[in-house]
Amino acid sequence: MKCSRVRCGIRWCVSLRLLLVSLLIVAPQFSRVQAAVLYAYPCTLAWDPSPDPSVAGYKVYYGPNDGSPQNWVDATNKTTVTLNNLLVGTDYSVSVVVYDTNFNESGLSDPLDFTATALAPLSIVPAPDGTVQVQSQAAANTLCNIEFSDSLNPSNWQFLEQTNAQADGSLLFVDSAGMSAPSRFYRSYIPSAISTIPPFLIYAAPYTLNWLPSANTDVIGYTVTYSLLGSDSTTSQDVGLATSLTLNDLLALTNYYFQVTAYDATGAVIDTVLQLVDTPPALTPLQLTALADGTMQLQCRAAPGTLIWVECASALNPAQWLTLGSATSDGNGNFIYTDPPQNLPPTRYYRVVIGSSQAPAPFAAAPYFLSWPQSSVPTVVGYVLYYIPSNQSVPLTRLDMGNANSATIFGLTSGKTYDFLVTGYDINGFEMTTDYSLSDNPQ
């Protein structure tokens, strides 16, 4: 059967239902930076079946609509599929193809574009027993909080309940006094994803998988499959008879599962040559090369187009690192920086930092004292202090303060404005309130 006989008669029969999520991934740069990355779940897609009798199944292609490599999911003969590994706030494009019994694929259907969001809208249902049920949807087992007030724009929201989403993503909060109140307004949020802390992504350096050829003489190619550890959604690439593959779209410091299988002329899997769990780094180890002209050349790898700052010191653990300059990794992820000979003291230590477009200043402020009031929420047992230079996404610093309501911060840059945020957490460590925020300019 020729591929041209397969037609992609896909018509989207429902709008996207984004039943979305929160998964906190900590992505530090040299353990000094922590980033929150929100994953969306589940995005359910549906389409009309194709009338072509030669159609054996459907495959869904999806990915960011910025031209990034496409992922795909085989929906077999079903006309619905759920995507589980989308990033909140990212614009996606989805298309469907049909295939016949020989796995010949049609062209792509018209794309469906959408933006992943964080939580499904609240549904408020009065119950016969006088309570109010507040329903929503999020990721399975995602911890969510709900608050209420008697007006639409109160000065303070009151904490009502904290619960985990069920295995199907459903959330249910019960307000026992809801019907007795003259008016009631509700809001929900994911405590591990405070909206005032700007999330950002750190992509890994180009990551290369290598494997030994299969001993099976019937092998005609290999398939590489990978996914976030614990995720049901996978990405697959057919690499032919190659025994290595470099991946450029992985998140740094995130656990991935990799598998390489071998297939024969019928397409059947006949061997598994690699199974691996690994955590791709944001930066490869720094390599130093003393050149003949007396300069010192620094090299490492990062995601293509990553801005990297080079810092130096005359001691291994200095009180202050000095900024030498910056450069951007090339299209292959290679980063090279040269320190000229007139700069070189008898001893010099280097480090590289993924940063923003603004150079870090070399002057430290005096120790900065910060205090905040005790939380009014009775379940709060401790506090977390976040701070970050204003109008920047890095570096974000997180400090667990225990039950203390003050902190002295060292190493801030004099003359730079910082945003500070304090959250309260309960006995399980879940951050559930925002208790204090401030912008200030340490001197």
MILUMFI-910359 format. One record per residue (C-alpha): residue in one letter; z, x, y. Coordinates in steps of 0.25 Angstrom, whole numbers, padded with zeros to 4 digits, always signed. Layout:
N
AZXY;...
END
This chain:
443
M+0000+0000+0000;K-0004+0005+0013;C+0006+0006+0025;S-0003-0002+0034;R-0001-0014+0025;V+0014-0015+0029;R+0016-0022+0042;C+0028-0022+0051;G+0030-0036+0055;I+0044-0035+0060;R+0049-0045+0070;W+0064-0043+0074;C+0070-0057+0071;V+0083-0055+0078;S+0089-0047+0089;L+0097-0035+0086;R+0112-0038+0083;L+0119-0026+0087;L+0133-0026+0080;L+0137-0013+0086;V+0148-0002+0084;S+0156+0009+0087;L+0158+0022+0080;L+0165+0034+0087;I+0159+0047+0084;V+0166+0059+0090;A+0156+0070+0094;P+0163+0082+0100;Q+0156+0094+0106;F+0165+0105+0102;S+0176+0095+0100;R+0177+0093+0115;V+0168+0081+0116;Q+0169+0068+0109;A+0158+0057+0110;A+0158+0042+0106;V+0146+0038+0099;L+0145+0023+0096;Y+0137+0018+0084;A+0131+0004+0084;Y+0132-0005+0072;P+0126-0013+0066;C+0113-0016+0072;T+0107-0027+0064;L+0091-0029+0064;A+0083-0040+0058;W+0068-0043+0057;D+0058-0053+0051;P+0053-0049+0038;S+0038-0044+0037;P+0028-0055+0031;D+0020-0043+0024;P+0023-0044+0009;S+0021-0029+0007;V+0033-0026+0015;A+0044-0021+0006;G+0055-0017+0017;Y+0058-0014+0031;K+0063-0001+0038;V+0070-0001+0051;Y+0068+0011+0061;Y+0078+0013+0072;G+0083+0023+0082;P+0086+0026+0097;N+0073+0021+0105;D+0073+0035+0112;G+0064+0040+0101;S+0075+0046+0092;P+0072+0047+0077;Q+0071+0034+0070;N+0081+0030+0059;W+0077+0019+0049;V+0083+0009+0039;D+0077+0003+0027;A+0080-0012+0027;T+0072-0013+0014;N+0067-0028+0013;K+0078-0033+0023;T+0075-0038+0037;T+0088-0034+0043;V+0095-0020+0044;T+0108-0015+0051;L+0108-0002+0059;N+0121+0005+0059;N+0120+0019+0066;L+0115+0015+0080;L+0122+0021+0093;V+0128+0011+0103;G+0120+0012+0116;T+0107+0018+0110;D+0094+0011+0111;Y+0087+0009+0098;S+0074+0005+0093;V+0072-0002+0079;S+0059-0005+0072;V+0056-0010+0058;V+0045-0006+0048;V+0041-0013+0035;Y+0037-0005+0022;D+0030-0009+0009;T+0034-0005-0005;N+0028+0009-0004;F+0037+0011+0009;N+0025+0011+0018;E+0030+0007+0032;S+0024-0001+0043;G+0024+0002+0058;L+0037+0000+0066;S+0040-0014+0071;D+0042-0017+0086;P+0055-0010+0090;L+0068-0017+0093;D+0076-0009+0104;F+0090-0011+0106;T+0103-0004+0111;A+0115-0003+0102;T+0128-0008+0108;A+0143-0007+0104;L+0148-0020+0100;A+0143-0034+0097;P+0147-0045+0107;L+0160-0052+0105;S+0160-0066+0099;I+0172-0075+0103;V+0175-0086+0093;P+0187-0096+0095;A+0194-0098+0081;P+0200-0111+0076;D+0214-0105+0076;G+0214-0102+0091;T+0210-0087+0090;V+0198-0081+0096;Q+0189-0072+0087;V+0181-0061+0094;Q+0170-0056+0085;S+0161-0044+0087;Q+0154-0034+0079;A+0154-0018+0078;A+0153-0007+0067;A+0160-0009+0054;N+0175-0005+0056;T+0173-0002+0070;L+0186-0003+0078;C+0185-0013+0090;N+0195-0018+0100;I+0195-0032+0108;E+0202-0035+0121;F+0203-0048+0128;S+0206-0053+0142;D+0208-0066+0150;S+0197-0063+0160;L+0183-0056+0159;N+0187-0044+0168;P+0201-0041+0166;S+0209-0029+0171;N+0213-0026+0157;W+0208-0031+0143;Q+0219-0034+0133;F+0218-0028+0119;L+0216-0039+0108;E+0213-0033+0094;Q+0207-0021+0087;T+0199-0023+0074;N+0188-0016+0066;A+0174-0022+0063;Q+0172-0027+0049;A+0162-0020+0039;D+0151-0030+0045;G+0154-0026+0059;S+0161-0039+0063;L+0173-0038+0072;L+0183-0050+0074;F+0195-0050+0084;V+0204-0062+0084;D+0211-0066+0097;S+0223-0075+0093;A+0226-0079+0108;G+0211-0081+0112;M+0210-0096+0112;S+0224-0098+0120;A+0219-0089+0131;P+0212-0096+0143;S+0201-0086+0143;R+0199-0073+0134;F+0189-0062+0136;Y+0186-0051+0125;R+0180-0038+0124;S+0179-0028+0112;Y+0176-0013+0111;I+0177-0001+0101;P+0189+0007+0105;S+0182+0020+0100;A+0171+0018+0110;I+0177+0017+0124;S+0165+0013+0133;T+0170+0022+0144;I+0168+0035+0136;P+0153+0037+0136;P+0148+0040+0122;F+0137+0050+0120;L+0130+0056+0108;I+0130+0071+0104;Y+0118+0074+0095;A+0119+0085+0084;A+0111+0098+0084;P+0099+0097+0075;Y+0104+0095+0061;T+0097+0101+0050;L+0098+0097+0035;N+0094+0106+0024;W+0093+0104+0009;L+0088+0110-0003;P+0076+0105-0010;S+0078+0095-0022;A+0076+0101-0036;N+0068+0088-0040;T+0053+0092-0041;D+0050+0077-0038;V+0055+0078-0024;I+0044+0076-0013;G+0053+0074-0001;Y+0067+0073+0005;T+0074+0062+0014;V+0085+0065+0023;T+0095+0054+0026;Y+0107+0055+0036;S+0117+0045+0042;L+0130+0045+0050;L+0141+0047+0039;G+0145+0033+0035;S+0133+0026+0041;D+0124+0017+0033;S+0112+0020+0042;T+0104+0032+0038;T+0092+0040+0043;S+0082+0046+0033;Q+0071+0056+0035;D+0060+0060+0025;V+0058+0075+0026;G+0048+0077+0015;L+0051+0090+0008;A+0058+0097+0019;T+0072+0102+0016;S+0078+0101+0030;L+0079+0091+0041;T+0084+0093+0056;L+0090+0080+0062;N+0091+0079+0077;D+0097+0065+0079;L+0111+0067+0073;L+0124+0065+0081;A+0133+0077+0082;L+0146+0078+0075;T+0143+0066+0067;N+0144+0065+0052;Y+0131+0062+0045;Y+0127+0061+0031;F+0114+0067+0026;Q+0106+0066+0013;V+0093+0072+0008;T+0086+0065-0004;A+0073+0069-0011;Y+0063+0059-0015;D+0051+0059-0024;A+0036+0054-0023;T+0041+0040-0025;G+0051+0041-0014;A+0063+0040-0023;V+0075+0049-0020;I+0077+0059-0031;D+0087+0069-0026;T+0098+0070-0015;V+0097+0084-0010;L+0107+0084+0001;Q+0120+0075+0005;L+0127+0080+0017;V+0138+0075+0028;D+0137+0083+0040;T+0141+0083+0055;P+0130+0088+0064;P+0135+0097+0076;A+0131+0094+0090;L+0129+0109+0092;T+0126+0120+0082;P+0135+0133+0083;L+0132+0142+0095;Q+0124+0154+0092;L+0125+0167+0101;T+0114+0177+0101;A+0115+0190+0110;L+0101+0193+0115;A+0095+0206+0118;D+0096+0204+0133;G+0111+0202+0133;T+0111+0187+0134;M+0118+0178+0124;Q+0110+0167+0118;L+0117+0154+0113;Q+0110+0145+0103;C+0114+0132+0096;R+0108+0118+0093;A+0110+0104+0098;A+0103+0091+0099;P+0090+0093+0106;G+0092+0091+0121;T+0107+0093+0121;L+0113+0100+0134;I+0122+0111+0130;W+0132+0119+0139;V+0135+0133+0136;E+0149+0138+0139;C+0156+0151+0138;A+0170+0158+0139;S+0175+0172+0137;A+0186+0167+0127;L+0185+0159+0114;N+0195+0148+0119;P+0194+0148+0134;A+0200+0139+0144;Q+0187+0136+0150;W+0172+0138+0146;L+0162+0141+0156;T+0148+0135+0156;L+0136+0144+0155;G+0125+0133+0156;S+0118+0123+0147;A+0105+0121+0140;T+0098+0110+0132;S+0095+0111+0117;D+0080+0110+0115;G+0072+0100+0107;N+0076+0107+0094;G+0091+0107+0098;N+0091+0122+0101;F+0100+0127+0112;I+0099+0141+0118;Y+0107+0146+0130;T+0107+0161+0135;D+0119+0167+0142;P+0114+0179+0150;P+0120+0193+0149;Q+0126+0193+0163;N+0135+0182+0159;L+0140+0188+0146;P+0155+0193+0147;P+0161+0202+0136;T+0165+0190+0128;R+0159+0176+0129;Y+0161+0163+0121;Y+0151+0152+0121;R+0151+0137+0118;V+0141+0126+0120;V+0144+0112+0123;I+0135+0099+0123;G+0137+0093+0137;S+0132+0085+0149;S+0122+0089+0159;Q+0133+0094+0169;A+0138+0108+0167;P+0153+0109+0164;A+0161+0115+0176;P+0168+0128+0173;F+0181+0125+0181;A+0193+0118+0174;A+0202+0108+0181;A+0217+0109+0181;P+0224+0101+0169;Y+0222+0086+0172;F+0233+0076+0170;L+0230+0062+0166;S+0239+0050+0163;W+0237+0036+0159;P+0246+0023+0157;Q+0250+0019+0144;S+0241+0008+0137;S+0246-0006+0137;V+0240-0009+0124;P+0251-0008+0114;T+0243-0003+0102;V+0239+0010+0110;V+0246+0022+0104;G+0239+0034+0111;Y+0228+0038+0121;V+0215+0045+0121;L+0210+0052+0133;Y+0195+0054+0136;Y+0189+0062+0147;I+0175+0066+0151;P+0168+0071+0164;S+0163+0059+0172;N+0149+0055+0170;Q+0147+0064+0158;S+0147+0060+0143;V+0152+0074+0139;P+0162+0080+0136;L+0171+0068+0133;T+0185+0073+0129;R+0195+0064+0121;L+0210+0067+0120;D+0220+0059+0111;M+0233+0059+0119;G+0242+0052+0109;N+0252+0043+0116;A+0252+0051+0129;N+0247+0045+0142;S+0244+0058+0149;A+0235+0070+0147;T+0233+0084+0153;I+0218+0088+0152;F+0214+0102+0153;G+0200+0108+0155;L+0194+0098+0164;T+0183+0103+0174;S+0188+0103+0189;G+0180+0094+0198;K+0174+0086+0187;T+0177+0071+0186;Y+0182+0066+0172;D+0183+0052+0166;F+0196+0050+0158;L+0199+0039+0149;V+0211+0035+0140;T+0211+0026+0128;G+0222+0021+0120;Y+0222+0021+0105;D+0230+0013+0094;I+0237+0018+0082;N+0224+0020+0074;G+0218+0028+0085;F+0208+0018+0090;E+0206+0019+0105;M+0208+0004+0110;T+0211+0005+0125;T+0206+0012+0138;D+0219+0015+0145;Y+0215+0024+0157;S+0202+0030+0163;L+0201+0039+0175;S+0190+0048+0182;D+0196+0060+0189;N+0192+0074+0194;P+0201+0085+0189;Q+0203+0097+0198;
END
